[in-house]
Amino acid sequence: MTYGTAFFSLDDVLKILRQPNKAKLDDKARQQILKSQQNVREIVESDRTVYGINTGFGPLCDVKISESETAQLQHNLIISHAVGVGQPLSKDLSKLMMITKIHALSKGFSGVSQEVIERLLVMLEKDIIPVIPEQGSVGASGDLAPLSHMVLPLLGLGKVWQGKEIRDAAQILQEHGLKPLTLGPKEGLGLINGTQFILAHAILGLEKMDYLLDLADLAAAMSLEAYLGNASPFKKELHEIRPFKGSKKVAARMHKILKKTELERDEEYYRVQDPYSFRCVPQVHGASRNAFYHLRDLTEIELNSVTDNPIVLSAEESISGGNFHGQLLALPLDYATFAAAELGNISDRRSYLLLEGKFGLPRLLTESSGLNSGFMIPQYTSAALVTENKTLCFPASADSVPTSLGQEDHVSMGSISGRKFHRVLDNLVNIFAVELMFAAQGLEFRRPSKSSPLIEENFEIIRSEVPKLEDDRLIGEDMLKIAQMIRERKFKVSV
């Protein structure tokens, strides 16, 4: 894989995240980078005024900067914009910001030198990863604050991850024999003008959501079997006459997951139809899948785009536009956040139904309720997380606060959209842990009959660490164990 010249898929960039040496600069990319740097130098040497190259920034765009001051201008830009607050991003998110920034710069429209880009590559390969605070971007004039923190170590400033430790960048650079860099004309602006903070959250969030969408189908199928629910709503014919991509996919998966079940539906438990949280799994899970597809498609476009400003087309032409604006990802990130929250909402309803004591299941999934509370309270936890997710569904992209003395008078807040997306996904892990725990307990009351091979395989995965509940115990620990299994992707979700 080659930066700047190849089309990167989401799978490509995730491979680079785990193995940074998977991607390199080829000769074509180096030529693009060199040509772009030469264009900027010619602009500096000319009498023309070009934003960010020989002017101030934002509302200071009317202040001309002399040729001798251009390096100081770029240095000042970075140190004045590194004002993020809050907890550090995960190391993976910081690495994704670096990877996606390298790819964008290597397309040759930003004027950033090969030396700077290669320093970012060296830092990736040596696992010297900038510590980047999670708050401070409004997601419009680029993710300015977080990207400035990403750039600080290039200048010998700021903090970096070295392994799992946070250390001073200056000390780590010295240990690796790397000298701080001096940024040339436009290099600081090219490094921090872009959507890489938002983009990194979208990429990693999509990876999480991809697995959780499949897990949602598995959890629903296990709960349906424990409930002795009806599988006819998953027949292909039903979804061919309302052919949304997501619902067709979910119906086919549910059919395959339930295939060859040995559980029989006795006349004693027969009902004409199940509650919506079982019957409408293809429509609800499918709608969430549609949102996932939408975000995935737009994220791949952004991944292979140039989001700098100004864009330097040649020594004679540069355009000060709005490619840095995060709205194009902010809206679909908010949409995906709603979609993820809905997966938790319907999961909690299924968990609740398993507790009601109907169709051969004991109340609260325990045969000795009263003395024992059984599974009463885990559903409280699920309900709390579902409601917390609802509060996170206010669309950040619906808001805008003017910044930069009104020069940047409409901003996307896409950085907040990305952060909320991850919070909802993390809550979803624990919501599914509750449903899977309940479903496994429900299946115990259908013995000696067994469900489908795939469900039985996942049942045994749960039982490898969480035994059947007989009398009350610390079931909170059981929930945490199942949640960790989800994070480690131990469940078999492919069909």
JOBELRA-V988527 format. One record per pair of residues at least 6 apart in sequence whose C-alpha atoms are under 6 Angstrom apart, sorted by the first residue. I is the first residue (numbers start at 0). J is the second residue. D is the distance in Angstrom with one decimal. If there is no record, write none. Layout:
BEGIN
I:J:D
I:J:D
END
This chain:
BEGIN
0:22:4.7
1:22:5.2
1:23:4.9
1:24:5.4
2:23:5.9
2:24:5.4
2:102:4.8
3:28:5.7
3:102:4.9
3:105:4.3
3:106:4.4
15:21:5.5
19:124:5.8
28:105:5.9
31:107:4.6
32:105:5.8
32:107:4.6
35:107:5.2
35:108:5.8
35:110:4.7
36:110:4.2
36:111:6.0
36:112:5.9
38:313:5.7
38:314:4.2
39:110:5.8
41:314:6.0
42:314:5.9
52:184:5.8
52:185:4.9
53:63:5.9
53:64:4.8
54:60:5.4
54:62:5.4
54:63:4.5
54:64:5.1
55:62:5.4
58:406:5.8
69:184:5.5
70:182:5.9
70:183:5.2
70:184:6.0
73:187:4.8
77:147:5.3
80:144:5.3
80:147:6.0
81:144:5.0
81:147:4.9
81:148:5.2
82:144:5.7
83:132:5.3
83:134:5.5
83:135:4.7
83:144:5.5
84:132:5.3
84:134:5.2
85:132:5.5
85:133:5.6
85:134:5.6
86:132:5.5
86:133:5.8
87:131:5.3
87:132:4.3
87:133:5.7
88:131:5.7
88:132:5.9
88:133:5.4
92:199:5.7
95:199:5.3
96:195:5.1
96:196:5.9
96:199:5.6
103:305:5.2
108:310:5.6
108:311:5.0
109:189:5.4
111:186:4.8
127:160:5.9
127:161:5.5
128:159:5.2
128:160:5.0
129:149:5.2
129:159:4.2
130:158:5.4
130:159:4.9
131:145:5.8
131:148:5.5
135:144:5.9
136:142:5.3
136:144:5.8
137:412:4.5
138:325:5.2
138:411:5.3
138:412:4.8
138:413:5.0
138:414:5.4
139:324:4.2
139:325:5.3
139:410:4.8
139:411:5.5
140:323:5.6
141:192:4.3
141:193:4.1
141:194:5.3
141:323:4.8
142:193:5.9
142:194:5.5
143:191:5.3
146:191:4.9
147:191:5.7
151:157:5.4
152:168:5.3
153:179:5.7
153:180:5.8
154:179:4.7
154:180:5.2
155:168:5.7
155:169:4.6
155:179:4.8
156:168:5.7
157:168:5.6
158:166:5.6
158:167:4.6
158:168:4.9
159:165:5.6
159:166:5.5
159:168:5.4
189:307:5.9
192:307:5.0
193:306:4.7
193:307:5.2
193:323:4.9
197:414:5.1
197:417:5.9
200:417:5.2
213:492:5.7
214:492:5.9
218:435:5.8
221:438:5.7
222:438:4.7
225:438:5.9
225:441:4.8
225:442:4.8
232:278:5.9
233:250:4.6
238:247:5.7
245:285:3.9
245:286:6.0
245:288:5.0
245:289:5.2
246:281:4.6
246:282:5.2
246:285:3.9
249:281:5.0
249:285:5.9
250:281:5.2
257:451:5.5
258:451:5.9
259:451:5.2
260:450:4.4
260:451:3.8
261:449:5.3
261:450:5.2
262:448:5.8
262:449:5.9
262:450:5.6
268:358:5.3
276:345:5.7
276:349:5.9
287:338:4.5
290:335:5.4
294:331:5.4
306:322:4.7
306:323:4.6
307:323:5.6
308:319:5.8
309:318:5.3
309:319:4.3
310:317:5.5
310:318:5.2
311:317:4.3
325:411:5.4
325:413:5.7
326:411:4.9
329:396:5.7
329:413:4.1
329:416:5.9
330:396:5.9
332:416:5.8
333:394:5.5
333:416:5.6
336:420:4.8
337:392:5.7
340:388:5.7
343:427:5.7
344:385:5.7
350:434:5.2
354:362:5.5
354:363:4.3
354:364:5.8
355:362:5.4
356:362:3.8
363:373:5.5
363:374:5.2
363:375:5.7
365:373:5.3
371:471:5.6
381:430:5.1
388:423:5.5
395:412:5.7
395:416:5.5
396:411:5.3
396:412:5.5
399:409:5.7
399:410:5.2
401:407:5.9
401:408:4.1
401:409:5.8
428:482:5.9
429:482:5.6
432:478:5.8
432:481:5.4
432:482:5.1
439:458:6.0
465:477:5.8
END
